[in-house]
Amino acid sequence: MRSLWISSSIILLLTGCASSAERQFMQGCTEDMGAMSSGKKVCACIYEKLEDTYGEESLERMNEMGYLPESFGENAMKFTEQCMGISK
């Protein structure tokens, strides 16, 4: 029982460290990935590449304002293919 509590606490702490943009992205992305076993890993890879490209603060603003720059969709597709091993 103690190990379950410790594991749950660690998960909550790690989840609490993620920005709201990251949490929402991960939730939507993993739902879109469905039953794919590596879905969370792929989604985390995509988000990391998006964060490297746009920065954490910009992603937060995009999330709050509901605005995405023109390049976002193209970059998201490119990063998805890279993270899934489809392209380089």
Residue pairs with C-beta under 8 A, 6 or more apart in sequence:
15 23
18 26
19 56
19 59
19 60
20 60
20 63
21 56
21 59
21 60
21 62
21 63
22 47
22 51
22 59
24 63
25 43
25 46
25 47
25 50
25 59
25 63
26 40
26 43
26 44
26 47
29 39
29 42
29 43
29 46
29 47
30 39
30 40
30 43
33 39
33 40
33 42
33 43
36 42
42 80
42 83
42 84
45 79
45 82
45 83
46 76
46 79
46 80
46 83
49 75
49 79
49 82
49 83
50 59
50 72
50 75
50 76
50 79
51 59
53 75
54 62
54 69
54 72
61 67
62 68
62 69
62 72
78 87
80 86
81 87
82 88
